[in-house]
């Protein structure tokens, strides 16, 4: 009984030490965009998530929480943050589940450190392609030429309020036909829907700061492709392998698309991306018909497990009737902002927490 006051006092001290730490870093005005997204298709697992983006002209943070629909992939649910320090040419990739992080150049770590969503799809292997790393036509020994390149942009006149802002709808269709030496044709159809803020809103100081941040980011990467700006780096990564392949085959195909995309005004607060493909060129070539689709980040060694769980499904997808190819998207990605605001945010938001352990530095 005499020792009881000492014990109680000791517990009180321990309890005080366990309290939350006070953030003493300064607060500064920061644009905050909250949103939700979903993805799926023949070559991507069905998943959905929420995203919060913190934006200043020289730095950016993306908090991402993703859940897979399949119970077989529930263990792969992911909570992470990417901190882009444009001012330092660094990217910190945080795994919030394990309280660890990787430090990379601003352009990102190499492919072996990135979480490839395509590896979770049917027949998944490591790499950036759907069902495996994307194989260009030259990689497969397939000689093709651009047969047609039809790109259309339409302002529909439809308007809606998204995240507190008036937006305008644009619909984009991009169909590319490439023929092999026997005139067998591959057809790729991309469908985009963008809801962009009005030109008036884009002139506000808040959105001007956002534009400056995006300009600084893409200039630092030397990757100022207008399509990446419209769909965002995550969705663009899903078919970047194919776009790069097309660029090698015919430079004009990309420049034509870029010129027409410049007609779209404002930043998209909602977008939908779908990629459809009908493949006939170079049938029978070794290496299969892998289509490019990747993106996102998270834990690394998921390919083999997902391939075993979902293997064989890809064969069923490819054996479907050619007449319904426009009904089965290889990649489907939808995003919508739920709230846009300016907030006073601690500078620590753009720093790695002190108790996170460094896993790798590149």
KETOR-666020 format. One line per 2 residues: for each residue z, y, x of N, C-alpha, C. Coordinates in pm, whole numbers, padded with zeros to 5 digits. Atoms other than C-alpha are relative to their C-alpha. Layout:
<rs>
Z,Y,X,Z,Y,X,Z,Y,X ~ ...
</rs>
This chain:
<rs>
00000,-00121,00083,00000,00000,00000,00000,00126,00087 ~ -00001,-00116,-00087,00069,00236,00289,-00138,00031,00056
00134,-00019,-00057,-00284,00180,00415,-00100,00049,-00104 ~ 00096,-00032,00106,-00444,00257,00076,-00056,00142,00013
00057,-00134,-00014,-00476,00637,00129,-00102,00009,00112 ~ 00094,-00002,-00112,-00646,00575,00463,-00133,-00062,-00042
00121,00068,00045,-00894,00331,00303,-00080,00089,-00094 ~ 00068,-00088,00095,-00970,00571,00019,-00066,00116,00071
00057,-00112,-00076,-01023,00856,00263,-00124,-00044,00076 ~ 00116,00051,-00074,-01256,00640,00470,-00120,-00021,-00089
00111,00020,00094,-01463,00544,00166,-00059,00133,-00042 ~ 00049,-00131,00039,-01486,00909,00070,-00093,00057,00107
00085,-00049,-00109,-01628,00995,00413,-00133,-00072,00001 ~ 00123,00077,00002,-01879,00711,00395,-00088,00041,-00116
00078,-00041,00116,-01983,00817,00049,-00068,00133,00024 ~ 00060,-00128,-00030,-02044,01170,00170,-00118,-00014,00094
00109,00021,-00095,-02262,01044,00455,-00123,-00060,-00066 ~ 00112,00068,00065,-02476,00840,00215,-00076,00090,-00095
00065,-00090,00094,-02573,01143,00008,-00138,00040,00048 ~ 00137,-00039,-00037,-02931,01277,00004,00000,00115,00100
00013,-00106,-00099,-03038,01492,00296,-00062,00123,-00065 ~ 00054,-00124,00052,-03111,01856,00220,-00122,00040,00081
00123,-00042,-00067,-03465,01967,00299,00012,00148,00033 ~ -00018,-00139,-00043,-03430,02284,00503,-00131,00064,00047
00127,-00059,-00043,-03800,02332,00584,-00043,00107,-00100 ~ 00042,-00108,00089,-03960,02647,00441,-00090,-00050,-00113
00093,00026,00109,-04145,02645,00110,-00114,00101,00005 ~ 00117,-00086,00001,-04496,02783,00085,-00090,-00035,-00117
00088,00027,00115,-04755,02816,-00195,-00097,-00114,00032 ~ 00082,00119,-00019,-04945,02491,-00236,-00068,-00037,-00132
00070,00049,00118,-05211,02374,-00479,00034,-00148,-00018 ~ -00037,00139,00029,-05107,02050,-00649,-00089,-00051,-00114
00086,00063,00101,-05354,01828,-00837,00053,-00140,-00027 ~ -00044,00133,00041,-05217,01530,-01028,-00112,-00067,-00080
00110,00068,00068,-05460,01268,-01152,00023,-00148,-00013 ~ -00002,00145,00019,-05527,00910,-01252,-00140,-00054,00024
00130,00059,-00028,-05805,00670,-01164,00001,-00148,-00035 ~ 00016,00144,00018,-05939,00322,-01228,-00127,-00042,00072
00118,00050,-00068,-06191,00102,-01054,-00022,-00145,-00042 ~ 00033,00138,00033,-06364,-00231,-01100,-00148,-00023,00022
00139,00037,-00018,-06704,-00394,-01125,-00011,-00142,00050 ~ 00022,00137,-00043,-06861,-00717,-01010,00055,-00027,00140
-00039,00020,-00139,-06757,-00661,-00649,00130,00070,00037 ~ -00130,-00061,-00027,-06426,-00478,-00683,00102,-00055,-00098
-00103,00046,00093,-06098,-00596,-00832,00035,00112,-00097 ~ -00044,-00099,00097,-05985,-00421,-01148,00137,00053,00040
-00125,-00063,-00041,-05712,-00175,-01060,00005,00140,-00058 ~ -00018,-00137,00046,-05570,00157,-01168,00113,00062,00080
-00103,-00065,-00078,-05349,00417,-01012,00016,00146,-00035 ~ -00025,-00143,00014,-05210,00766,-00997,-00009,00064,00138
00022,-00071,-00125,-05274,01029,-00735,00055,00141,-00012 ~ -00045,-00138,-00008,-05107,01354,-00635,-00052,00057,00132
00059,-00063,-00118,-05289,01586,-00394,00066,00136,00023 ~ -00058,-00127,-00041,-05115,01870,-00210,-00097,00067,00096
00108,-00063,-00075,-05357,02124,-00066,00040,00138,00051 ~ -00002,-00131,-00064,-05332,02411,00179,-00126,00011,00084
00127,-00014,-00073,-05624,02556,00376,-00013,-00087,00124 ~ 00009,00073,-00126,-05535,02372,00698,00067,-00137,-00005
-00065,00131,00011,-05366,02058,00563,-00010,-00051,-00144 ~ 00020,00063,00130,-05378,01812,00278,00079,-00131,-00001
-00072,00126,00014,-05166,01524,00150,-00041,-00066,-00131 ~ 00037,00076,00118,-05266,01249,-00094,00102,-00113,-00017
-00092,00109,00034,-04998,01030,-00255,-00069,-00091,-00100 ~ 00078,00095,00079,-05151,00716,-00401,00088,-00119,-00038
-00070,00119,00048,-04989,00446,-00616,-00098,-00082,-00083 ~ 00104,00082,00060,-05219,00160,-00713,00056,-00135,-00043
-00039,00130,00050,-05169,-00152,-00924,-00124,-00078,-00041 ~ 00111,00086,00037,-05408,-00443,-00965,00027,-00066,-00134
-00014,00059,00133,-05473,-00587,-01310,00033,-00149,00008 ~ -00017,00144,-00012,-05479,-00949,-01193,00139,-00034,00052
-00132,00041,-00047,-05142,-01121,-01159,-00010,-00065,00139 ~ 00019,00062,-00131,-05290,-01302,-00856,00005,00103,00113
00001,-00105,-00101,-05312,-00968,-00675,00116,00097,-00017 ~ -00114,-00088,00022,-04987,-00819,-00800,00077,00030,00127
-00072,-00021,-00125,-04835,-00864,-00456,-00067,00106,00088 ~ 00073,-00098,-00081,-05100,-00627,-00321,00014,00142,-00053
-00022,-00135,00051,-04987,-00330,-00532,00047,00090,00114 ~ -00010,-00083,-00119,-04973,-00033,-00304,00055,00138,-00031
-00049,-00137,00006,-04782,00291,-00254,-00013,00060,00140 ~ 00024,-00058,-00132,-04905,00509,00030,-00031,00147,-00008
00031,-00142,-00010,-04965,00862,00146,-00085,00023,00125 ~ 00081,-00043,-00114,-05232,01011,00369,00022,00149,00021
-00024,-00140,-00033,-05146,01336,00544,-00109,00044,00099 ~ 00111,-00049,-00082,-05452,01518,00678,00042,00134,00062
-00035,-00123,-00070,-05348,01774,00940,-00125,00052,00071 ~ 00123,-00056,-00055,-05672,01961,00991,00030,00086,00121
-00037,-00088,-00111,-05491,02203,01220,00029,-00077,00128 ~ -00031,00081,-00117,-05401,01915,01455,-00103,-00111,00024
00101,00107,-00009,-05706,01692,01402,00066,-00139,-00005 ~ -00073,00126,00013,-05471,01413,01293,00007,-00044,-00145
-00025,00060,00131,-05433,01178,01000,00117,-00095,00016 ~ -00112,00093,00003,-05102,01009,00930,-00010,-00082,-00128
00013,00092,00112,-05132,00703,00706,00135,-00067,-00023 ~ -00135,00047,00028,-04796,00626,00545,-00001,-00118,-00095
-00028,00111,00092,-04698,00292,00393,00140,00022,-00053 ~ -00130,-00037,00055,-04419,00399,00163,00084,-00121,-00039
-00077,00121,00030,-04323,00041,00077,00078,-00046,00122 ~ -00063,00048,-00122,-04246,-00046,00438,00061,00112,00084
-00050,-00117,-00073,-04148,00307,00549,-00052,-00002,00144 ~ 00065,00000,-00130,-04397,00294,00834,-00125,00086,-00008
00120,-00083,00002,-04704,00490,00940,-00088,-00029,00121 ~ 00095,00003,-00110,-05014,00496,01160,-00049,00141,00025
00055,-00130,-00037,-05142,00799,01346,-00143,-00020,00047 ~ 00142,00017,-00027,-05519,00835,01359,-00065,00136,00024
00077,-00124,00002,-05783,01097,01435,-00027,00040,-00146 ~ 00020,-00049,00136,-05866,01310,01132,-00102,-00084,-00076
00104,00081,00064,-06170,01091,01062,00053,-00134,-00047 ~ -00058,00126,00044,-05939,00791,01015,00005,-00102,00112
-00006,00110,-00096,-05848,00477,01203,-00124,-00085,-00012 ~ 00115,00088,00004,-06106,00217,01281,00010,-00098,-00116
00008,00084,00119,-06216,-00027,01014,00103,-00111,-00006 ~ -00094,00112,00004,-05974,-00301,01120,00138,00045,-00047
-00130,-00049,00045,-05683,-00076,01020,-00004,00048,-00144 ~ 00012,-00055,00134,-05817,00024,00681,00005,-00110,-00103
-00012,00095,00111,-05745,-00149,00353,-00131,-00001,-00076 ~ 00134,00009,00057,-06082,-00269,00226,00009,-00064,-00137
-00010,00053,00134,-06081,-00307,-00151,-00105,-00106,-00026 ~ 00104,00098,00024,-06404,-00500,-00132,00043,-00139,00045
-00046,00130,-00046,-06222,-00775,00056,00078,-00074,-00107 ~ -00070,00064,00110,-06033,-00842,-00266,-00095,-00054,-00104
00098,00042,00100,-06352,-00903,-00459,-00044,-00143,00022 ~ 00045,00138,-00012,-06527,-01236,-00514,-00070,-00024,00133
00061,00034,-00127,-06620,-01401,-00188,00033,00099,00110 ~ -00032,-00109,-00092,-06443,-01122,00002,00019,-00048,00143
-00023,00019,-00142,-06447,-01107,00379,00041,00134,00056 ~ -00036,-00128,-00059,-06320,-00845,00617,-00125,00082,00021
00114,-00088,-00019,-06546,-00545,00644,-00014,00094,-00117 ~ 00014,-00107,00097,-06679,-00261,00434,-00091,-00034,-00114
00097,00030,00104,-06923,-00444,00209,00060,-00078,-00113 ~ -00045,00077,00114,-06882,-00595,-00133,-00024,-00146,00029
00012,00139,-00038,-06815,-00963,-00077,-00023,-00014,00149 ~ 00020,00003,-00144,-06822,-00883,00296,-00054,00134,00047
00047,-00125,-00055,-06937,-00609,00529,-00143,00026,-00041 ~ 00135,-00033,00044,-07246,-00425,00411,-00101,-00031,00110
00106,00034,-00094,-07557,-00560,00580,-00123,00082,-00034 ~ 00121,-00078,00021,-07844,-00316,00618,-00123,-00088,00005
00124,00078,00002,-08202,-00424,00580,-00038,-00047,00139 ~ 00033,00041,-00136,-08255,-00430,00957,00091,-00112,00047
-00094,00106,-00037,-07944,-00646,00998,-00046,-00134,-00055 ~ 00045,00125,00063,-08099,-00903,00764,-00143,-00035,00036
00139,00027,-00037,-08443,-00885,00925,-00095,00023,-00116 ~ 00080,-00027,00119,-08584,-00740,00604,-00067,00137,00016
00074,-00125,-00014,-08855,-00475,00635,-00036,00052,-00138 ~ 00029,-00061,00130,-08870,-00246,00334,-00043,00144,00020
00038,-00141,00002,-09015,00091,00250,00041,00059,-00134 ~ -00040,-00067,00123,-08911,00349,-00006,-00121,00008,-00094
00108,00000,00098,-09125,00299,-00315,00013,00117,-00098 ~ -00022,-00114,00088,-08968,00558,-00546,00143,00048,00015
-00131,-00063,-00013,-08675,00798,-00543,00011,00104,-00111 ~ -00009,-00088,00117,-08594,00953,-00881,00143,00049,-00016
-00132,-00062,00007,-08302,01193,-00893,-00003,00109,-00105 ~ -00003,-00099,00106,-08215,01393,-01204,00142,00051,-00022
-00127,-00064,00031,-07933,01637,-01282,-00015,00073,-00132 ~ 00007,-00064,00130,-07863,01749,-01636,00136,00061,-00035
-00118,-00063,00059,-07611,02001,-01763,-00008,-00021,-00150 ~ 00011,00043,00140,-07536,01860,-02107,00040,00107,-00100
-00050,-00101,00093,-07373,02169,-02255,00134,-00036,-00060 ~ -00130,00042,00051,-07060,01971,-02338,00112,00062,00085
-00114,-00058,-00069,-06725,02129,-02251,00129,-00065,-00049 ~ -00132,00049,00037,-06365,02008,-02249,00103,00056,00097
-00108,-00049,-00084,-06028,02112,-02110,00061,-00118,00076 ~ -00057,00105,-00086,-05905,01902,-01816,00097,00066,00097
-00100,-00056,-00091,-05584,01976,-01628,00026,00146,-00024 ~ -00024,-00140,00033,-05558,02308,-01807,-00117,00092,00027
00117,-00081,-00032,-05908,02425,-01708,-00119,-00040,-00088 ~ 00126,00028,00068,-06233,02457,-01902,-00097,-00063,00100
00095,00067,-00088,-06493,02221,-01758,-00134,-00019,-00070 ~ 00137,00019,00047,-06868,02165,-01795,-00047,-00138,00043
00047,00136,-00032,-07034,01821,-01806,-00139,00003,00063 ~ 00129,00027,-00063,-07314,01721,-01570,-00020,-00151,00003
00036,00141,-00013,-07490,01385,-01584,-00109,-00014,00105 ~ 00092,00020,-00111,-07669,01258,-01276,-00046,-00145,00001
00058,00134,-00012,-07902,00961,-01247,-00083,-00005,00128 ~ 00072,00014,-00127,-08035,00837,-00914,-00049,-00145,00009
00059,00134,-00008,-08274,00540,-00908,-00090,-00008,00123 ~ 00071,00018,-00126,-08411,00410,-00579,-00063,-00139,-00001
00072,00127,-00009,-08677,00138,-00550,-00051,-00016,00143 ~ 00049,00030,-00134,-08748,-00023,-00214,-00070,-00135,-00003
00085,00120,00006,-09022,-00282,-00165,-00013,-00063,00138 ~ 00023,00069,-00127,-09059,-00548,00101,-00150,-00018,00021
00141,00013,-00037,-09389,-00655,00261,-00079,-00082,-00102 ~ 00068,00075,00107,-09466,-00884,-00034,00011,00073,-00133
-00012,-00087,00117,-09402,-00597,-00278,00106,-00048,-00098 ~ -00116,00032,00082,-09081,-00751,-00409,00098,00117,00011
-00068,-00128,00008,-08857,-00467,-00516,00151,-00017,-00022 ~ -00143,-00020,00027,-08487,-00386,-00490,00014,00132,-00077
-00026,-00121,00077,-08371,-00136,-00753,00149,00029,00002 ~ -00138,-00046,00002,-08049,00059,-00711,00009,00120,-00093
-00019,-00107,00096,-07928,00281,-00994,00143,00050,00008 ~ -00130,-00065,-00002,-07640,00523,-00953,00010,00094,-00119
-00025,-00091,00112,-07498,00696,-01258,00130,00075,00026 ~ -00117,-00085,-00021,-07259,00987,-01222,00020,00090,-00121
-00037,-00101,00099,-07076,01199,-01476,00106,00088,00065 ~ -00093,-00096,-00059,-06902,01514,-01349,00042,00102,-00106
-00053,-00110,00080,-06678,01753,-01540,00056,00101,00098 ~ -00037,-00096,-00103,-06654,02062,-01319,00060,00126,-00062
-00058,-00125,00046,-06450,02378,-01348,-00111,00104,-00014 ~ 00100,-00104,00022,-06639,02683,-01470,-00012,00089,00123
00016,-00090,-00115,-06783,02927,-01213,00104,00111,00003 ~ -00101,-00106,00004,-06533,03190,-01331,00131,-00049,00060
-00125,00055,-00054,-06235,02966,-01253,-00010,-00024,00150 ~ 00019,00030,-00142,-06382,02875,-00914,00020,00124,00087
-00017,-00123,-00076,-06353,03241,-00809,00146,00042,00013 ~ -00141,-00036,-00006,-05974,03249,-00856,00054,-00029,00140
-00058,00023,-00134,-05758,03271,-00539,00044,-00145,00021 ~ -00047,00138,-00013,-05615,02924,-00611,-00114,-00093,00040
00113,00087,-00028,-05955,02755,-00614,-00074,00040,00127 ~ 00059,-00042,-00126,-06081,02966,-00326,00073,-00064,00118
-00077,00068,-00104,-05797,02825,-00115,-00033,-00147,00008 ~ 00040,00141,00003,-05891,02475,-00226,-00135,-00018,00067
00133,00009,-00059,-06254,02536,-00129,00007,00014,00152 ~ -00017,-00018,-00144,-06146,02659,00213,00053,-00126,00066
-00055,00125,-00053,-05942,02342,00265,-00107,-00107,00011 ~ 00105,00101,-00002,-06236,02119,00173,-00105,00031,00107
00097,-00038,-00102,-06473,02318,00395,00053,-00033,00140 ~ -00059,00028,-00131,-06236,02289,00691,00003,-00150,00028
-00010,00145,-00017,-06192,01915,00632,-00135,-00061,00034 ~ 00131,00061,-00024,-06560,01826,00611,-00065,00052,00128
00052,-00052,-00125,-06651,02054,00900,00065,-00070,00118 ~ -00070,00071,-00107,-06386,01884,01114,-00056,-00140,00019
00056,00135,-00007,-06541,01548,01031,-00148,00000,00031 ~ 00146,-00008,-00012,-06897,01673,01066,-00067,-00093,-00100
00049,00091,00105,-06957,01488,00739,-00008,00079,-00130 ~ 00005,-00094,00111,-07065,01752,00494,-00100,-00044,-00107
00095,00048,00099,-07267,01530,00262,00039,00050,-00139 ~ -00036,-00057,00131,-07283,01698,-00082,00047,-00104,-00100
-00044,00104,00092,-07240,01366,-00262,00147,-00034,00024 ~ -00141,00026,-00032,-06911,01306,-00078,00088,00109,-00059
-00077,-00110,00058,-06794,01647,-00194,00017,-00016,-00150 ~ -00005,00010,00145,-06873,01568,-00555,00086,-00116,-00048
-00071,00119,00049,-06730,01217,-00589,00132,-00021,00073 ~ -00121,00020,-00077,-06456,01250,-00328,-00020,-00107,00107
00019,00095,-00110,-06419,01055,-00002,00026,-00144,-00039 ~ -00031,00138,00038,-06271,00749,-00174,-00119,-00067,-00069
00112,00059,00072,-06557,00690,-00417,-00125,-00004,00087 ~ 00119,-00003,-00085,-06821,00792,-00163,00000,-00118,00096
-00010,00113,-00094,-06693,00526,00077,-00049,-00129,-00064 ~ 00036,00123,00069,-06771,00264,-00190,-00147,-00034,00016
00141,00032,-00020,-07144,00298,-00133,-00061,00072,00119 ~ 00050,-00073,-00115,-07169,00488,00193,-00089,-00086,00088
00084,00088,-00080,-07314,00183,00368,-00143,-00001,-00047 ~ 00135,-00002,00056,-07610,00179,00133,-00066,00136,00024
00055,-00134,-00019,-07656,00557,00157,-00047,00018,00145 ~ 00038,-00011,-00141,-07661,00539,00538,-00125,-00083,00028
00117,00085,-00018,-07912,00255,00522,-00125,00070,-00055 ~ 00112,-00071,00060,-08135,00457,00290,-00042,00117,00088
00029,-00113,-00086,-08108,00753,00524,-00085,-00041,00120 ~ 00079,00050,-00113,-08246,00543,00810,-00143,-00032,-00042
00133,00041,00046,-08536,00420,00599,-00086,00120,-00036 ~ 00078,-00115,00046,-08636,00756,00454,00091,00122,-00008
-00087,-00118,-00004,-08471,01085,00548,-00014,00087,-00125 ~ 00024,-00087,00114,-08629,01268,00256,00076,-00041,-00124
-00072,00047,00118,-08447,01052,00001,00135,00067,-00012 ~ -00131,-00063,00001,-08114,01204,00101,-00012,00150,-00020
00014,-00145,00011,-08236,01562,00138,-00038,00041,-00141 ~ 00037,-00031,00138,-08393,01554,-00209,00123,-00003,-00090
-00121,00012,00081,-08065,01438,-00362,00094,00117,00029 ~ -00091,-00109,-00037,-07866,01701,-00169,-00045,00131,-00063
00051,-00125,00056,-08092,01980,-00288,00030,00010,-00149 ~ -00025,-00004,00143,-08053,01884,-00653,00150,00004,-00032
-00144,-00005,00022,-07678,01831,-00624,00054,00142,00014 ~ -00045,-00137,-00019,-07646,02191,-00512,-00007,00081,-00129
00008,-00069,00129,-07734,02290,-00869,00128,-00016,-00081 ~ -00125,00021,00072,-07396,02159,-00985,00104,00097,00052
-00098,-00101,-00039,-07142,02439,-00982,00141,-00047,-00032 ~ -00140,00028,00028,-06766,02406,-00957,00048,-00133,00055
-00065,00121,-00051,-06521,02138,-00845,00023,-00098,-00115 ~ -00020,00096,00110,-06511,01815,-01052,00146,-00039,-00021
-00135,00043,00036,-06180,01757,-01230,-00002,-00138,-00065 ~ 00016,00136,00050,-06315,01433,-01377,-00136,-00050,00045
00127,00057,-00044,-06585,01199,-01255,-00003,-00148,-00033 ~ 00023,00142,00022,-06733,00859,-01327,-00119,-00041,00085
00104,00049,-00089,-06939,00663,-01077,-00028,-00146,-00034 ~ 00039,00139,00022,-07133,00345,-01151,-00122,-00031,00086
00111,00043,-00084,-07366,00151,-00922,-00050,-00134,-00055 ~ 00066,00121,00049,-07609,-00106,-01061,-00110,-00039,00098
00099,00045,-00097,-07845,-00320,-00856,-00073,-00124,-00050 ~ 00084,00118,00024,-08132,-00560,-00911,-00071,-00032,00131
00048,00032,-00134,-08232,-00744,-00591,-00105,-00111,-00005 ~ 00108,00098,-00012,-08563,-00920,-00534,-00060,00000,00139
00062,-00010,-00132,-08672,-00801,-00188,00065,-00098,00098 ~ -00045,00086,-00110,-08647,-01045,00103,00088,-00114,-00049
-00074,00116,00048,-08516,-01331,-00107,-00014,-00115,00099 ~ 00003,00116,-00088,-08421,-01633,00099,00037,00031,00143
-00041,-00034,-00136,-08324,-01438,00408,00143,-00045,00025 ~ -00136,00040,-00035,-08015,-01557,00591,00091,00122,-00008
-00097,-00107,00002,-07703,-01354,00548,00035,00047,-00139 ~ -00037,-00032,00137,-07704,-01323,00170,-00040,00140,-00039
00034,-00129,00056,-07740,-01016,-00047,00126,00081,-00022 ~ -00124,-00074,00014,-07425,-00821,00025,-00030,00145,-00030
00015,-00142,00033,-07396,-00477,-00133,00123,00075,00046 ~ -00110,-00075,-00059,-07181,-00203,00018,00097,00051,-00103
-00104,-00054,00087,-06853,-00122,-00151,00134,-00013,00067 ~ -00131,00006,-00061,-06526,-00032,00008,00076,00127,-00027
-00073,-00125,00016,-06255,00232,00017,00147,-00024,-00021 ~ -00143,00012,00022,-05887,00300,-00020,00070,-00046,00125
-00078,00039,-00115,-05609,00212,00219,00126,-00070,-00046 ~ -00121,00072,00036,-05306,-00008,00227,00023,-00114,00096
-00025,00113,-00088,-05196,-00348,00368,-00130,-00064,00045 ~ 00124,00039,-00061,-05450,-00519,00590,-00055,-00137,-00025
00056,00134,-00003,-05483,-00900,00562,-00006,-00060,-00139 ~ 00009,00047,00138,-05591,-00959,00202,-00126,-00082,-00026
00132,00055,00029,-05943,-01094,00240,00003,-00149,-00033 ~ 00006,00144,00018,-05881,-01466,00274,00067,-00044,-00129
-00071,00039,00121,-05628,-01492,-00007,-00081,00031,-00123 ~ 00078,-00040,00117,-05844,-01299,-00251,-00128,-00084,-00011
00123,00079,00003,-06154,-01494,-00151,00027,-00138,-00058 ~ -00032,00130,00054,-05985,-01824,-00225,00032,00006,-00148
-00040,-00013,00140,-05845,-01697,-00554,-00118,00026,-00091 ~ 00110,-00044,00086,-06171,-01552,-00680,-00136,-00052,00047
00125,00050,-00053,-06432,-01742,-00481,-00083,-00073,-00104 ~ 00091,00062,00095,-06738,-01867,-00666,-00044,00092,-00111
00034,-00092,00108,-06735,-01581,-00913,-00127,00078,00031 ~ 00116,-00079,-00039,-06997,-01393,-00714,-00130,-00073,-00032
00121,00077,00030,-07247,-01676,-00763,-00038,00014,-00147 ~ 00027,-00018,00143,-07212,-01646,-01139,-00057,00137,-00028
00050,-00136,00021,-07269,-01270,-01116,-00146,00010,00039 ~ 00136,-00013,-00050,-07590,-01314,-00919,-00099,-00084,-00078
00090,00088,00073,-07731,-01587,-01139,-00027,00048,-00142 ~ 00020,-00054,00134,-07722,-01370,-01453,-00144,00041,-00023
00135,-00039,00036,-08035,-01269,-01635,-00033,00135,00060 ~ 00043,-00126,-00058,-08235,-00994,-01468,-00008,00111,-00103
00017,-00101,00105,-08267,-00821,-01801,00127,00080,-00026 ~ -00125,-00072,00029,-07899,-00723,-01818,00065,00056,00126
-00058,-00048,-00126,-07855,-00594,-01463,00062,00138,-00015 ~ -00056,-00133,00020,-07783,-00244,-01594,00133,-00003,-00076
-00126,00013,00074,-07482,-00378,-01785,00115,-00045,00089 ~ -00102,00053,-00090,-07295,-00516,-01483,00004,00085,00126
-00011,-00090,-00115,-07185,-00250,-01238,00055,-00074,00121 ~ -00059,00050,-00124,-07130,-00348,-00877,00129,00076,00030
-00115,-00086,-00024,-06890,-00056,-00844,00017,00094,-00118 ~ -00032,-00096,00106,-06720,00144,-01116,00128,00073,00041
-00116,-00080,-00040,-06483,00430,-01037,00010,00119,-00094 ~ -00022,-00113,00090,-06334,00683,-01278,00126,00075,00044
-00112,-00085,-00038,-06106,00974,-01201,00013,00117,-00096 ~ -00021,-00118,00082,-05948,01249,-01409,00131,00068,00041
-00120,-00078,-00030,-05706,01525,-01315,00080,00018,-00128 ~ -00086,-00019,00117,-05410,01549,-01550,00073,00133,00003
-00066,-00130,-00010,-05253,01869,-01417,-00037,00068,00131 ~ 00030,-00081,-00118,-05348,02146,-01175,00094,00119,-00001
-00096,-00109,-00004,-05089,02399,-01061,00017,00049,00143 ~ -00043,-00048,-00131,-04968,02613,-00774,00151,-00006,00004
-00144,00018,-00010,-04618,02526,-00656,00049,00041,00139 ~ -00064,-00024,-00129,-04378,02624,-00382,00047,-00135,00054
-00023,00135,-00051,-04370,02309,-00169,00054,00008,00142 ~ -00058,00005,-00135,-04159,02227,00138,-00107,-00038,00103
00091,00034,-00109,-04348,02214,00469,00013,-00147,00040 ~ -00022,00140,-00037,-04196,01867,00522,-00094,-00094,-00076
00097,00081,00074,-04445,01739,00262,-00115,-00042,00089 ~ 00113,00026,-00089,-04704,01752,00540,00046,-00053,00135
-00054,00061,-00121,-04486,01579,00798,00037,-00146,-00027 ~ -00045,00139,00012,-04399,01215,00864,00151,-00001,-00010
-00147,00009,00010,-04043,01135,00746,00060,-00055,00130 ~ -00061,00038,-00128,-03808,01095,01042,00037,-00147,00006
-00043,00139,-00003,-03697,00747,00935,-00116,-00099,-00012 ~ 00115,00090,00002,-04054,00607,00920,-00031,-00046,00142
00029,00056,-00132,-04147,00378,01209,-00151,00004,00028 ~ 00140,-00004,-00042,-04472,00420,01402,-00051,-00141,00026
00058,00133,-00019,-04688,00106,01377,-00112,00000,00101 ~ 00112,-00005,-00094,-04991,00219,01571,-00048,00144,00013
00055,-00133,-00024,-05137,00530,01728,-00138,-00017,00062 ~ 00138,00008,-00053,-05509,00578,01788,-00041,00134,00056
</rs>
